[in-house]
């Protein structure tokens, strides 16, 4: 128990913090940062995860693209070097992702990897508890942070640290001009016969009915000739009901994919914010990470790659004694995404045609770097030339005059 101070004033620890860093939350952002910090071997790191029960998230799937090997390889369950998009007319566009590969990680595999690293690290600790309050305090040595927790048996603990990295969802999203949601439901299916090509991942299949605002597509990650994750996804203003998702998946697997007989072995569902809101990143010694810290790419919903970049940067800074949490996305990237979101929401551009054109006309290595926010200004310009100029320009001129309005409570962390 030396890592934790009890909540009772008579026994509360004073002086130096118990940990160099406390990471709150066992999602993609919390696990990834704990993994990087524990890998340094020179810091004391405490990861606070929700205990088993209603507060603990269901198993999740995260996808990202990267080049070469990385220290998450052990958790990668599948990867693809060929990517495909089906236009609304049914015409496929298949691209070679090299030098990138598109990778899938399931949450249990990442949890095992990170928990094992924490267990092998002298200063690494895992605490199963509910984080009730996170706050910055002021001491003679400067700003510090405290996390009030409740353990499964009802005990109250106060964790003290030099830095706290908080990945818990915000109670409400910041004001924004545009807000869409990426909402989806997926089935892990097993077919009676071989129906999938394990070498090709279908990122967007627009052969589905389109909503009035935004767009809809199928998403297929083949795991074997007879197994795949099949999702129905929308970018729109509101989620669907459970029966509506089930009906959409049933139509997609029956009428578009024509899978024949199959068994649904598991299901997953989620909602991801797509917004031009400005997310808070820091409050003294408390740093927001993950979706709550603005890591979700507004125009695509992808989060995992940005989380990895930020985790590496935070670990590198702390290893030199500095506390630095860079912006998950560049200002230029966020400005471009704000224009695209508004254009999609107003219906000024055809979403399926827009994304199909990008995959058809932009060199794959450049497009994947663009979607990851890693392109140069010149490359951004070349991609922009493939966009419908008039509606995008009209939207860009309109945005500065639109007010940012408060939003409803937040959506969940991204799985992509």
N, C-alpha and C positions, 0 to 999 in steps of 0.2 A: 504493500500500500504506500510505499515511499513516493510513488509518482503522483499521488493525489492528496489534496488537503480536505479534511472533512468540513462540512458546512457550519459546524458549530463554532462560535467565536472562541471558545476556550481552547480549542485544539487546532484552529486554523493556522496553516503554515505562514510564516513571514519570511522576509529576506528574498533570496534569489528564487526565480520562478522554478516550478517543478520540471518544466520542459522547455526546450528551445522553441518548439513549435507544437501546437495542437491543431489537428485537422478534423473538422467537424463534418460528418457525412460520409457514407460508404457508397456513394454513386461513382460515376466515371471520374468526376473531378477530384473528389476526396481520395479515392483509391490511387489515382495516378500521381497526385502530389505526394501522398504518403510513401509511395513506391520510390519516387525520385529522392525524397529527403532521407529515407532509410538507407538508400544506396550510397549516400555520402559517407556513412559510417562514423561521422564526427559529431552528429547532433542527437539530442534526445527528442524523440518524436512520439506523440500520442495520437492515435487514430480513434475517434469516437464514432461508433456505428450504432444505429438503432438496434435494440434487441429483437429477438424473434417475436412476432405478433403483428397487429394491424399497422403499426408505424413502419415496419420493415418492407421495402419495396419488393414487388414480385421480380422474378428473374427477367433480365433485360438483355437486349442485343445492341451492341455498338459497332458501327462500321466506319472505316476511314481508309484513305489511301496514303501510302508511303513508299519510299524507295529503299531497297536493300534491307538488311536485317536491323532489328532494333531490340531493346531489352524487354519488349512485350511479346516476343515471338512465342514464348512458351504458352501464352494464353490465347493465341490466335487459333481459332477452330477451323477456319476455311479462308481461302483467298482466291482471287480471280485476276487474270491478266488481260482478259477480254471483256469489254463492257458493251451493252447494247441498249438502244433506245428505239421504241416503236412509235412512229408518228401516228396521228389520229387516223390517217389513211391506211394504216397497217404496214407501211413500208418500214423495214428495219434499217437502223444505222448501227453498224458494229465497228468498234474501234479497239486498237491495241493499246493497252494502258502503259506498256513499257516506256520508261524505266520504273513506272509505278506498279503497284498491285493494290487491289481493293481487298481489304481484310475485314474479317468478322470476328468479334470477341463477344463471348457470352459472359454475363456478370459472374456466375459461379467460378469460371476459370480465372478471371481477373482477381476475384476475392482470394482464391487459393494462392495465387502468385504473390500478392501483396502481403497476405497474412504470414506466409512462409518467410518472406524477407524481413518482416517486422520481428518474427520470432528468432531469427538468426542474428539480428542487429542488437548489440548490447544496450543501446539507448532506445530501442523500438518497443512500443507498447500498443496493445489493442484493448479498448474498453468498450464493452457492450452496454450502452446506457442511452437515455434520452437527453439530448441537449436542450435545456429549458431556456436559458438566457446566455447570451454572449455579449460581453461589454469590454470597453477599454477603461483602464484605471491609470491613475498617475502616481508614480512613486518618486523617491529622491533620484532614482537612476533614469527616470523618463517614463514614457508610456509603456504599460504592460497590458495584458488581457486576461480575462477570467471567463471560464465557462462553468455555469451551474448545471449539474447533471443529476438525473435520477436513475438509479440502477434498477434492474428487474425486480429486486426484492424490496424496493422502496427506499433505499438509503440515498441521502443527498450528498453529493460530492461537489467541491469547487476545484476545478483544474486551473492552474496558473501557468502562464507561458509568456515568453518574450513576444511571440507572434501567434495569432490564431487565424486560421484560414477556414472560412465558413462557406460551405456549399449548400446550406439549407435553402429551400425556396423562399423567395421574398413573400411577405404577406399580401402585397399587391404590386403590380408592375408600375414602373414610373410612367408619367404622362408621355404620350406619343401622338404622332400625326396619323400613322397608319398601323393597323394591327391585323394580321392574319394569323391563323393557327395552322400548323401542320399536324393533322390528326390522322390516326391510322389504326387498323387492326390487322394482325397477321396470324396465319395458321402455319404451324410446322406440319407438313403433310407427308404421308407415305402412300405412293400410288401402287396399284396392283401390277403395273408393267413399267418399263423404263420410259419416262416422259421428259426428262430434263437432260440438258447438256452441262455437265459439271464444270466445263471450261469457260462458260459465259454467264455473267451476271446481268440481269435485266434491271437497269437502274430506273427507267421510266417507260412504262407501257401505256400510251395514251388511248388505247382502243377500249376506253370505257366512257360512259356518259359524263359530260362535263358540268360542273356546278355553275350557277349564274355568276358568282364572283370567284376568281381564282382558277384552280385547275384540279384535276384528279388523274391518278395513274395507278397502274399495277407495279409491283416491285417483287422480283423473284431472285432469290439467292439459292442456287442449286447446291445441295450438299452431297448428293449421289445421284445416279440415274433415276432412282425412284424416291428421292427425298429432297425436300426444299422448304425454305421459308417463303411463303407467298403472302404478300400484303396488299391491302387496298389503302391508298393514301389520298388525302385531299389537302390542298392549300385553300382554305376558305375561312369565313368569319366565325363559324360556330361548329362544334363537333356534331357528329351524328348520334342517334340512339343506338343501343346495342343491336336491336333487330335490323336496323338499317345497315350497319357494318356487315353483319352476317349475310344479309341479302346481297350486298355488293360483292362480297367475297364469293358467294355461291355462284353469282352470275359470271364473275371473272374466271373462276376455275372451270366452270361448265362451258360457257359460250366462247370465251377467248382462248384460254389455254387448252380446253378440251382434254382434261386430265382423265376422264373416265372415272372408274371407281377409285376412291382413295380414303384414307383414314386420317383424321385430324389428331395428331399426337399431343399437341400443346398449342396454346394461343398466347398472344401478347397484344397489348394495346397501349397507346400513349398519345399525349398532346404536347406539342412543342411550340413555344411562342416565336412568331416571326414579326418583328416589330422594329421601328426606328427609335424606340425609347432609349434614353441615356441611362444606363445602369450604374448605380454607385459601386465603386470598387474598393474604397478604403474608408475606415473610421478609426483613426488612431492606429492602434496595434492590431486591429481586426481588418482582414482583407477578404473580400467576397471573391469566390472562384466559381467556375462552372456557369451554368445558365444564369444564376443569380448575379454573377459578376459580368454578364454580357458576352460570354464565350460563344453563344449560339449565333451562327452566321445568319443574319436576318433574311437573306433571299433564298436560302436553301435549307435551313434548319440543322445543318451539320455543326457539331460541337466537338466531337472527340479529338480531331486533329488540332484544333485551337487549344484544347485543354492540355494536350501533350506539349505544345510549344510553350505555353505559359508555365507548366510544371517544370520543364527544364530550365527556364529562365529564373524562376523563383529559387530552385535548388542551387543554381550557379551563384546567384546573389547571396543567399544565406551562407554558402560555403566560404565567402569572403567577409562575412560579418555584416553585410548590407541587407536591408529588407526592400526588395524591389519586385513589384508585380506589374509587368508591362501590360499595356492594353491588349486584349485578345485579338482585336482586329484594327487595322489601320484606319485613320479617318477617311482616307480616299475610298477604301472598301465600303465603309458604312454609308458614305454619301451615295455611292453607286447603288447599293442595296436599297436605300430609301427611295430612290427613283423607281427601281424595278418593282418594289412592293406596291407603291402608289399606282403605278401603271397597271399592275395585275388587278388590284382591288377595284379600280375604276372601270376595268374592262377595256382600256385603251389598247392593250396588246393581247394577242392570242397566246396564252401560256403554252399550250402544247406545241404550237408552231415555233414559238420563241426558243424553247429548250431543244427541240428537234433540230432547228437551224444551227444552233451553237455546236451540237455534236457532229453535224454534217459538215460544217464549213470551217471550224477552228481546229488546227492541229491538236491531236489528243493531249500531248504532253503540256501544251500551253493552256488548254481548256481546264485540265485537272488542277494545274497550278493556279489558274484564275479562280476556280471554284473554291480553292483553299486559301485565297487571298494572298498568294505569294508571287504575283506577277509584277513586272516593272510598269512604270507609267506608259511607256511605249507599247508594251504588250496589252495593257488595259485598253489603250486607244484602238489597237487592231481588233480586239474582241468587240469593242463598241461599234465598229463599223459593220458588224454582222447583225446589229440590232435594228429594229424599226426606228429610224431617226426622228421622224416628226412627233409621234406620241411620246417618245422618251424626252425629247427636248421640251415639249409643252409641259410635261410633268416636272422636269427639273426647274423650269422657270416658276412654276406654281408653288413648289414646296416651301420656299422661304416665307411665304405669306400665310401658311396654314398654322393654326394654333396647335400646341401639344395639349392633349386632353387626358385627364386621369383615366386609368383603365381598370377593368375588373380584376379579381384575384388571378394570380399567376397560373401558368401551365407547367407541365412536368419537364424534367430534364430530358435533353435530347438523347436519342439512342444512335444518332448518326454523326 
